[in-house]
Amino acid sequence: MTGVSRPEAQALPALGARPGGARRVRPWAVPLVRRRIVVVGGLLLAGATAAGALAPVLGGDPTRMDVAARLAAPSRAHWLGTDDVGRDVWSRVVYGARLSLLVGAAVVALALVAGVLCGLLAGYYRRLDNAIMRVMDGLMAFPAIVLAIALMAVLGPSVLNVVVAIGVVYTPRVARIVRASVLVIRETAYVEAARALGASDGALLARHVLPNCLSPVVVQASFVFAAAVLTEAALSFLGVGVPPYVPSWGNILSEGRLYIQQAPWLVLYPGAAIMLTILALNLVGDGLRDALDPKARGLASDKQGAA
C-alpha cells in the first residue's frame, strides 16, 4: 500500500490552505476592497458619523449667541463663520450631522421593518397580495416630498413625526423589492422540499425565504438612507420638518438663504455637508450592490481563476 505516513500527512498543509495561515478574502468583499471610490465613500460616511457622535465635544453649544459677532466671516474664533444672530455655524453644522444621520437611520429601520413585513406577506400569500400592493401603489402614486409634506401637516413638526412621515414614504419601495424576491424564492425546490416535509409557513418565511431576499434589501437600505437625509433637509428648509430651534441642515439653509449675498457661508457649508453625505451613501450603496450581486461575484471569480 503506497502513500505517506501519518506524521508526514499531518505535516502537509491542508488542501486549499494558504501559507502562513492567511485567510482567503470573502467573494462578496472583493469588489469593496478593489474599488477605491467605495473606500472614499466609507471614509466620508465614517467622518460624518464621527462628527455627529462627537458633536458636544467638537461643536460646543449650537444655541449660544454672540450678537457682537453676527454674520462674521470664517475665522479662528468661528471656523465656518456665524449666522444672523451670532450662532457658530460650525457647531450648528456638526449638530445637524447628528440629527440627519439619526433621522436617516431611524427611517431605514422603520422602512425595513414595515416594508419587509408587507413584502413577505404580499409575496408569499396570494390572497393578500392584491390588497397590500394596491395600498403600496397608492402611496407611491404621490411624489415623495408631497406625501411627506402632507403627512407632516397632519402630524405636526417634531423629529419623531419626521421619521414617521419619511418612513411611510419609503416603505413601499422596500415592500416592492421584497415582494419581487419572495415571488421567485417561494417557487424554488428547497422551499417546496421544506413545505413537503411539513414546515410551517412561519418557519419557511424565517428560515428559507427571508434570508435569501435580504441582499437587495441591504442595497436598497443605503439608498433609502440617502433619500431620507435629503428629504429631512427639504422638509426643514420648507418649514414643515423639525422645529426651527433644532439645529438641522435644512433649517440652517432656510435661515441662511436670506443672507446669501452678504454671508454665503451660511448656505455653502450646510449644502456641502448634505452633498458629501449623500454622495458617500450612494458610493457605499453602489459598492454593496456590486458586492452582493451574484453575477458580479461570478465574473470576479472567473477573472481570478483565469489569472
C-alpha positions in Angstrom: 0.0 0.0 0.0 1.5 3.3 -1.1 1.1 6.7 0.5 2.6 8.9 3.1 2.9 8.1 6.7 0.7 9.7 9.3 3.3 12.1 10.7 4.1 13.2 7.1 0.4 13.6 6.3 0.0 15.8 9.4 3.0 17.9 8.3 1.5 18.6 4.9 -0.6 21.8 4.5 -4.3 21.4 4.3 -5.8 21.3 0.9 -6.6 24.8 -0.3 -4.8 26.4 2.7 -2.6 29.4 2.1 1.0 29.7 3.5 1.2 31.4 6.8 -2.4 30.7 7.7 -3.7 33.7 5.7 -7.5 33.7 5.2 -9.0 34.0 1.8 -10.9 37.2 1.2 -14.6 36.5 1.0 -16.0 36.7 -2.5 -18.6 39.5 -1.7 -15.8 41.6 -0.2 -13.6 41.6 -3.3 -15.5 44.4 -5.2 -15.5 46.6 -2.0 -11.8 46.1 -1.5 -10.8 46.8 -5.1 -13.0 49.8 -5.7 -11.3 52.9 -4.2 -14.3 55.0 -4.7 -16.2 52.8 -2.3 -13.5 53.3 0.3 -13.7 57.1 -0.2 -17.5 56.9 0.4 -17.0 54.8 3.5 -14.4 57.3 4.9 -16.8 60.2 4.2 -19.6 58.4 5.9 -17.4 57.5 8.8 -16.3 61.1 9.2 -19.9 62.4 9.2 -20.9 59.7 11.7 -17.9 60.6 14.0 -18.7 64.3 13.7 -22.3 63.6 14.7 -21.4 61.3 17.6 -18.8 63.8 18.9 -20.9 66.9 18.4 -20.9 68.0 22.0 -17.1 67.8 22.0 -16.4 69.3 18.6 -19.2 71.8 18.4 -20.0 73.1 21.8 -23.4 74.8 22.3 -25.1 75.4 19.0 -27.6 77.8 20.6 -25.1 80.1 22.1 -25.4 83.6 20.6 -22.8 86.3 20.2 -24.6 89.3 18.8 -21.5 91.3 18.5 -20.1 88.8 16.0 -23.2 88.3 14.0 -22.6 87.4 10.3 -18.9 87.2 11.0 -16.8 85.6 8.2 -14.9 82.3 8.9 -12.0 82.8 11.3 -10.1 81.1 14.0 -12.7 82.0 16.5 -15.5 80.7 14.3 -14.3 78.2 11.7 -17.3 78.5 9.5 -18.5 81.9 10.5 -21.6 82.9 12.4 -25.3 83.4 11.4 -27.6 86.4 11.7 -27.8 86.1 15.5 -24.2 85.2 16.2 -24.5 81.4 16.5 -21.5 79.4 15.4 -22.1 77.8 12.0 -19.6 75.0 12.7 -21.4 74.0 15.8 -24.8 74.0 14.0 -23.5 72.0 11.1 -22.0 69.4 13.4 -25.2 69.0 15.3 -27.1 68.9 12.0 -25.0 65.9 11.1 -26.1 64.2 14.2 -29.8 64.9 13.5 -29.6 64.0 9.8 -27.9 60.6 10.5 -30.2 59.8 13.4 -33.3 60.6 11.2 -31.8 58.6 8.3 -31.1 55.5 10.5 -34.5 55.6 12.1 -36.2 56.0 8.7 -34.2 53.0 7.4 -35.2 50.9 10.4 -38.9 51.8 10.1 -39.0 51.3 6.3 -37.2 48.0 6.5 -39.4 46.6 9.2 -42.7 47.7 7.6 -41.5 47.1 4.0 -40.1 43.6 4.7 -43.2 42.6 6.6 -45.5 43.8 3.8 -43.4 42.4 1.1 -43.2 38.9 2.7 -46.9 38.8 3.3 -47.8 40.0 -0.2 -45.3 37.8 -2.0 -46.0 34.6 0.0 -49.8 34.7 0.5 -51.5 35.2 -2.8 -54.8 36.3 -1.2 -53.1 39.2 0.5 -51.0 40.3 -2.5 -53.6 42.4 -4.2 -54.8 44.3 -1.1 -51.3 45.1 0.2 -49.7 46.1 -3.0 -52.6 48.3 -4.0 -52.0 50.3 -0.8 -48.3 50.4 -1.6 -49.1 51.6 -5.2 -51.4 54.3 -3.8 -48.6 55.6 -1.6 -46.1 55.6 -4.5 -48.5 57.5 -6.7 -47.7 60.7 -4.8 -44.3 62.3 -5.2 -42.2 61.6 -2.1 -41.8 65.2 -1.0 -45.5 66.0 -1.5 -46.6 63.0 0.5 -44.1 63.8 3.3 -45.4 67.4 3.5 -49.0 66.2 3.7 -48.1 63.8 6.5 -46.2 66.5 8.4 -49.1 68.9 8.0 -51.3 66.3 9.8 -48.7 65.1 12.4 -47.1 68.4 13.3 -43.4 69.4 13.4 -41.2 67.2 15.5 -38.3 64.8 15.0 -40.4 61.7 15.6 -43.1 62.8 13.2 -40.4 63.5 10.6 -39.2 59.9 11.0 -42.7 58.5 10.7 -43.6 60.6 7.7 -40.4 59.8 5.7 -40.6 56.1 6.8 -44.1 55.9 5.4 -43.0 57.5 2.1 -40.2 54.9 1.5 -41.8 51.8 2.9 -43.4 50.9 -0.5 -40.0 50.9 -2.2 -38.7 48.3 0.2 -42.0 46.3 0.0 -42.0 46.0 -3.7 -38.4 44.8 -3.8 -39.0 42.2 -1.1 -42.2 41.0 -2.8 -40.4 40.5 -6.1 -37.8 38.4 -4.4 -40.3 36.3 -2.5 -42.4 35.6 -5.6 -39.3 33.8 -7.1 -38.0 32.2 -3.9 -41.3 30.6 -2.9 -41.2 28.5 -6.1 -37.7 27.2 -5.6 -37.0 23.5 -5.0 -35.7 23.9 -1.4 -38.8 25.8 -0.3 -41.0 23.1 -1.9 -39.0 20.4 -0.2 -39.3 22.1 3.2 -43.0 22.5 2.7 -43.3 18.8 1.8 -41.5 17.9 5.0 -44.2 19.7 7.0 -42.5 23.0 7.7 -45.0 25.7 8.8 -45.4 29.0 6.9 -43.6 30.9 9.7 -40.6 28.5 9.6 -40.5 28.8 5.8 -40.5 32.6 5.9 -38.0 32.9 8.7 -35.5 30.2 7.7 -35.7 30.0 3.9 -37.5 32.9 2.3 -36.3 35.9 4.4 -32.6 35.2 4.5 -32.5 34.8 0.7 -34.1 38.1 -0.1 -32.0 40.3 2.2 -29.3 41.1 -0.3 -31.4 43.6 -2.4 -32.9 45.0 0.8 -29.4 45.8 2.2 -28.6 47.7 -1.0 -31.9 49.5 -1.0 -31.4 50.5 2.6 -28.3 52.6 1.7 -30.3 54.5 -0.9 -33.2 55.0 1.4 -30.8 56.4 4.0 -29.5 58.9 1.4 -33.1 59.8 0.3 -34.2 60.2 4.0 -31.3 62.7 4.7 -32.2 64.7 1.7 -36.0 64.6 2.4 -35.4 65.7 6.0 -33.4 68.6 4.9 -36.0 69.6 2.3 -38.8 69.4 4.9 -36.9 71.6 7.4 -36.0 74.0 4.6 -39.7 74.4 3.7 -40.6 74.9 7.4 -42.6 71.7 7.9 -39.8 69.5 9.3 -38.1 69.7 12.7 -38.9 72.8 14.8 -36.8 75.9 14.0 -34.9 75.8 17.2 -33.4 72.4 16.4 -30.1 72.7 14.5 -30.5 70.8 11.2 -29.0 71.3 7.8 -32.4 72.2 6.3 -33.0 74.9 9.0 -29.6 76.4 8.5 -30.2 76.6 4.8 -33.6 78.1 5.3 -32.3 80.8 7.6 -29.2 81.5 5.5 -30.9 82.0 2.2 -32.0 85.4 3.4 -28.3 86.5 3.7 -26.9 84.5 0.8 -25.2 87.6 -0.8 -24.0 89.1 2.5 -22.9 85.8 4.1 -22.7 83.0 1.5 -21.1 80.6 4.1 -24.5 80.2 5.7 -25.6 78.1 2.7 -22.3 76.9 1.4 -21.2 74.7 4.4 -24.5 73.0 5.2 -25.1 72.5 1.5 -21.7 70.9 1.2 -22.4 68.7 4.2 -25.6 67.4 2.6 -23.9 66.8 -0.7 -21.0 64.9 0.7 -23.2 62.8 3.0 -25.5 61.7 0.2 -22.5 61.1 -2.1 -20.9 58.9 0.5 -24.1 56.9 1.0 -24.6 56.4 -2.8 -21.0 55.3 -3.2 -21.4 52.8 -0.4 -24.7 51.6 -1.9 -23.1 51.1 -5.3 -20.3 49.1 -3.7 -22.8 46.9 -1.8 -24.8 46.3 -5.0 -21.7 45.1 -6.8 -20.6 43.0 -3.8 -23.9 41.3 -3.3 -24.7 40.7 -6.9 -24.2 37.0 -7.8 -23.3 37.9 -11.4 -20.7 40.3 -10.3 -19.2 37.8 -7.9 -19.2 35.2 -10.6 -17.3 37.5 -13.0 -14.8 38.3 -10.3 -14.3 34.6 -9.6 -13.8 33.9 -13.3 -11.2 36.6 -13.6 -9.3 35.2 -10.5 -9.4 31.7 -12.0 -8.1 32.9 -15.3 -5.3 34.8 -13.6 
